[in-house]
Amino acid sequence: MRKITDDEIRFFDENGFVICRGVIQPDELENFRVESSRLIQEILAAGPAAARCNRGPEGVPYYLTYLHANPNDFSLRLLAHPFIGDLLTRMVGPDFIPCYESLVFKLPGRGSSVPWHRDGNSQQSGNERIFNIDLYPDRSTVENSCVWVVPGSHLWEFGRAAEMARRGRDHFDLPGAVPAETEPGDVLLHHVKVLHGSTVNHSEELRRVVYFDNRAVRWNRTYNWFPDDVLARRCLLYQYALHQRATRPYPSDDERFAYAPPEGMPTWSPGDSIDLHCAREVQPS
């Protein structure tokens, strides 16, 4: 399967984002589309998933939290994609833990905007490679409100980034901003500190993306983002996801990712219970 290249990692370090082309294969993309469409329809019909779905500035639903806890047949296997395990090992380290997941969608004709921002916990970190993995089942273009980024802004000090984000809320166009346009199956990595945002989707196209947030055990010990129990349960959840993909592979699968739980983290075995919600409570200050 496709692996992230050294040149792509270098581009990410310099710019705070990178687009990796052609990662997800057509058979997995089809299931991704079918299952995510079902969840979106469930939200719009005020079904169970609606309770976990946030609304944007225009009052439109767009952000389904804790994706794995909303019953579906794609998100755990997507998390277990070998491309993800390989890049996290190389870019974060072998003690990586997937810490959060969401489905963001832009409805046709009225898809929510996302104001310019840095991601959560960005102030409580240093120069580590803390990033989201953004997986696209659809084409994402300027026309259907793709995400825009300001290259290099992950290296800015907090005050400068905050001022530019404020400015972007008044006028979306920011100096140096570029559209991160993707094709189905592409993966975008964006640093939590890079400024990014998107406009309202006025097109007739649905745009979807799944986000996976990731941290390292050693980083959490430095910054105390989450209680140790959260990382332990998240580590078990990742092992469960790998088992799901290993026992229910896609026809295009040609390899698996082998994960060794970081030192001090628990090991999951088939038959053990699993917490699919696995809420990431923050550490008390």
C-alpha positions as CSV (number, residue, x, y, z in Angstrom):
1,M,0.0,0.0,0.0
2,R,0.9,3.6,-0.4
3,K,3.4,5.1,2.1
4,I,4.1,8.7,2.9
5,T,7.3,9.9,1.3
6,D,10.3,11.7,2.8
7,D,9.5,14.7,0.5
8,E,5.9,14.8,1.8
9,I,7.1,14.8,5.4
10,R,9.6,17.6,4.5
11,F,6.8,19.7,2.8
12,F,4.7,19.2,5.9
13,D,7.4,20.4,8.3
14,E,8.0,23.5,6.2
15,N,4.3,24.4,5.5
16,G,2.2,22.9,8.3
17,F,0.2,20.8,5.8
18,V,0.6,18.3,3.0
19,I,-1.7,16.5,0.6
20,C,-0.9,12.8,0.0
21,R,-2.5,11.7,-3.2
22,G,-4.3,8.4,-4.0
23,V,-4.1,6.7,-0.6
24,I,-7.6,5.1,-0.2
25,Q,-8.6,2.6,-2.7
26,P,-12.0,2.5,-4.6
27,D,-13.5,-0.4,-2.7
28,E,-12.9,1.3,0.7
29,L,-14.0,4.7,-0.7
30,E,-17.4,3.2,-1.8
31,N,-18.1,1.9,1.7
32,F,-16.9,5.2,3.2
33,R,-19.4,7.1,1.1
34,V,-22.3,4.7,1.7
35,E,-21.8,4.6,5.5
36,S,-21.1,8.3,5.9
37,S,-24.2,9.2,3.8
38,R,-26.3,7.0,6.1
39,L,-25.0,8.8,9.2
40,I,-25.7,12.2,7.6
41,Q,-29.2,11.2,6.8
42,E,-29.6,9.9,10.3
43,I,-28.5,13.3,11.6
44,L,-30.9,15.2,9.3
45,A,-33.8,12.9,10.4
46,A,-33.0,13.7,14.1
47,G,-31.9,10.1,14.7
48,P,-29.5,8.9,17.3
49,A,-26.4,10.4,15.6
50,A,-28.0,13.9,15.8
51,A,-27.2,14.1,19.5
52,R,-23.5,14.0,18.8
53,C,-23.6,16.4,15.9
54,N,-22.5,20.1,16.3
55,R,-23.8,23.0,14.3
56,G,-21.8,25.7,12.7
57,P,-22.1,29.5,12.7
58,E,-25.0,29.4,10.3
59,G,-26.9,26.9,12.5
60,V,-26.4,24.0,10.0
61,P,-25.2,20.6,11.3
62,Y,-21.7,19.7,10.1
63,Y,-19.6,18.1,12.8
64,L,-20.3,14.5,14.0
65,T,-18.2,13.9,17.1
66,Y,-16.9,10.6,18.4
67,L,-17.4,8.9,15.1
68,H,-16.7,5.3,16.2
69,A,-19.4,5.6,18.9
70,N,-22.0,6.2,16.1
71,P,-22.6,2.7,14.8
72,N,-21.1,2.3,11.3
73,D,-19.1,-0.1,9.2
74,F,-16.2,2.0,8.1
75,S,-14.6,4.3,10.6
76,L,-12.7,1.7,12.7
77,R,-11.3,0.0,9.6
78,L,-10.4,3.4,8.2
79,L,-8.4,4.2,11.3
80,A,-6.6,0.9,10.9
81,H,-5.4,1.8,7.4
82,P,-1.7,0.8,7.1
83,F,-0.9,4.3,5.6
84,I,-1.9,5.8,8.9
85,G,0.0,3.5,11.2
86,D,3.2,3.9,9.1
87,L,3.1,7.7,8.9
88,L,2.3,8.0,12.6
89,T,5.3,5.8,13.5
90,R,7.6,7.8,11.3
91,M,6.2,11.3,12.1
92,V,5.1,11.0,15.7
93,G,7.0,7.9,17.0
94,P,6.1,4.3,18.0
95,D,4.3,5.6,21.1
96,F,1.5,7.3,19.1
97,I,-2.1,7.0,20.2
98,P,-5.1,8.0,18.0
99,C,-7.0,10.3,20.4
100,Y,-10.1,11.5,18.6
101,E,-12.2,11.1,15.5
102,S,-15.0,13.1,13.7
103,L,-16.9,13.3,10.5
104,V,-17.3,16.8,9.1
105,F,-19.6,17.4,6.2
106,K,-20.7,20.3,4.0
107,L,-24.3,19.9,3.0
108,P,-25.1,20.8,-0.6
109,G,-26.3,24.4,-1.0
110,R,-26.0,25.3,2.7
111,G,-22.9,23.7,4.1
112,S,-21.6,25.3,7.2
113,S,-18.6,27.6,7.2
114,V,-15.6,27.0,9.5
115,P,-14.0,30.2,10.7
116,W,-10.2,30.6,10.6
117,H,-8.6,28.9,13.6
118,R,-5.9,26.8,15.1
119,D,-7.0,23.4,16.6
120,G,-7.6,22.7,20.3
121,N,-4.6,22.4,22.7
122,S,-2.4,24.3,20.2
123,Q,-1.3,26.7,22.9
124,Q,-0.3,23.9,25.2
125,S,2.4,22.4,22.9
126,G,5.8,23.2,21.5
127,N,7.3,22.3,18.2
128,E,6.1,18.7,18.1
129,R,4.4,17.3,15.0
130,I,0.9,17.4,16.3
131,F,-1.5,17.1,13.4
132,N,-4.8,15.8,12.1
133,I,-5.2,13.2,9.4
134,D,-8.0,14.3,7.0
135,L,-9.4,11.6,4.8
136,Y,-11.5,12.5,1.8
137,P,-14.1,10.3,0.0
138,D,-15.2,13.2,-2.2
139,R,-13.5,15.8,-4.4
140,S,-12.9,18.9,-2.3
141,T,-12.6,22.2,-4.4
142,V,-12.9,25.9,-4.1
143,E,-16.3,25.5,-5.6
144,N,-17.6,23.2,-2.8
145,S,-15.8,25.0,0.0
146,C,-12.6,23.2,0.5
147,V,-10.3,24.0,3.5
148,W,-7.9,26.9,3.0
149,V,-4.6,27.1,4.9
150,V,-1.9,29.7,5.5
151,P,1.4,27.9,4.7
152,G,4.0,28.3,7.5
153,S,1.6,29.7,10.0
154,H,2.2,26.7,12.3
155,L,5.5,28.4,13.1
156,W,4.0,31.7,14.1
157,E,3.9,32.9,17.7
158,F,0.4,32.8,19.3
159,G,-0.3,36.5,19.1
160,R,0.3,36.8,15.4
161,A,-1.8,33.7,14.7
162,A,-4.7,35.0,16.9
163,E,-4.7,38.3,15.2
164,M,-4.8,36.8,11.7
165,A,-7.6,34.5,12.7
166,R,-9.6,37.5,14.0
167,R,-8.9,39.3,10.8
168,G,-10.1,36.3,8.8
169,R,-13.4,36.2,10.6
170,D,-14.1,39.7,9.3
171,H,-12.8,39.1,5.8
172,F,-12.1,35.4,4.9
173,D,-9.4,36.2,2.4
174,L,-6.0,36.1,4.2
175,P,-2.7,37.1,2.7
176,G,-0.9,34.0,1.5
177,A,-3.8,31.6,2.0
178,V,-4.1,28.7,-0.4
179,P,-6.9,26.2,-1.1
180,A,-6.1,22.6,-0.2
181,E,-8.0,21.0,-3.0
182,T,-8.2,17.2,-3.0
183,E,-9.5,14.2,-5.0
184,P,-11.4,11.2,-3.7
185,G,-8.9,9.0,-1.8
186,D,-6.5,11.8,-1.0
187,V,-5.3,12.4,2.6
188,L,-4.5,15.9,4.0
189,L,-2.3,16.3,7.0
190,H,-2.7,19.6,8.8
191,H,-0.7,20.7,11.9
192,V,-2.9,21.8,14.8
193,K,-1.1,25.2,14.7
194,V,-1.6,26.0,11.0
195,L,-4.3,28.5,10.4
196,H,-7.1,26.9,8.4
197,G,-10.8,27.5,7.7
198,S,-13.5,27.3,5.0
199,T,-16.5,29.2,3.6
200,V,-20.1,28.2,3.2
201,N,-20.7,25.5,0.6
202,H,-23.1,27.1,-1.9
203,S,-22.5,24.3,-4.5
204,E,-24.8,21.4,-5.1
205,E,-22.1,18.9,-4.0
206,L,-21.8,17.1,-0.7
207,R,-18.3,17.4,0.8
208,R,-17.2,15.0,3.5
209,V,-14.0,14.4,5.5
210,V,-13.0,12.2,8.4
211,Y,-10.5,13.7,10.9
212,F,-8.2,11.6,13.1
213,D,-6.3,13.5,15.9
214,N,-3.2,11.8,17.2
215,R,-0.7,12.3,20.1
216,A,2.3,10.6,21.6
217,V,2.3,9.1,25.1
218,R,5.6,11.0,25.9
219,W,4.0,14.3,24.8
220,N,1.0,13.8,27.0
221,R,3.3,13.3,30.0
222,T,4.9,16.7,29.2
223,Y,1.7,18.7,28.5
224,N,-0.9,16.7,30.5
225,W,-3.7,17.1,27.8
226,F,-5.6,14.0,28.9
227,P,-5.7,11.7,32.0
228,D,-3.6,8.6,31.6
229,D,-6.8,6.5,31.6
230,V,-8.0,8.2,28.4
231,L,-4.8,7.3,26.6
232,A,-5.0,3.7,27.9
233,R,-8.6,3.3,26.6
234,R,-7.7,5.0,23.3
235,C,-4.8,2.6,22.9
236,L,-7.2,-0.4,23.4
237,L,-9.5,1.2,20.8
238,Y,-6.8,1.4,18.2
239,Q,-5.8,-2.2,18.7
240,Y,-9.5,-3.2,18.3
241,A,-9.6,-1.2,15.1
242,L,-6.6,-3.0,13.8
243,H,-8.3,-6.3,14.6
244,Q,-11.4,-5.2,12.8
245,R,-9.5,-4.5,9.6
246,A,-7.4,-7.7,9.9
247,T,-10.5,-9.9,10.2
248,R,-12.6,-8.0,7.8
249,P,-10.2,-6.7,5.1
250,Y,-11.1,-4.9,1.9
251,P,-10.4,-6.7,-1.3
252,S,-7.7,-4.2,-2.1
253,D,-5.8,-4.8,1.2
254,D,-2.3,-6.1,0.6
255,E,-0.7,-5.6,4.0
256,R,-1.5,-4.9,7.6
257,F,0.1,-2.5,10.1
258,A,1.7,-4.2,13.1
259,Y,1.3,-2.1,16.3
260,A,3.1,-2.6,19.6
261,P,1.3,-0.8,22.4
262,P,3.7,1.8,24.0
263,E,5.3,0.9,27.3
264,G,2.8,1.1,30.1
265,M,-0.2,0.9,27.8
266,P,-2.6,-2.0,28.0
267,T,-3.0,-4.8,25.4
268,W,-6.3,-5.7,23.9
269,S,-7.2,-9.3,23.1
270,P,-10.1,-10.6,21.0
271,G,-13.2,-11.0,23.2
272,D,-12.2,-8.2,25.6
273,S,-14.8,-5.4,26.0
274,I,-14.1,-2.1,24.3
275,D,-15.3,1.5,24.8
276,L,-16.2,2.9,21.4
277,H,-17.0,6.4,22.8
278,C,-13.8,6.7,24.8
279,A,-14.3,10.4,25.8
280,R,-11.2,12.4,25.9
281,E,-11.7,14.4,29.1
282,V,-9.1,17.1,29.6
283,Q,-6.8,17.1,32.6
284,P,-7.9,19.4,35.4
285,S,-5.7,22.5,35.6
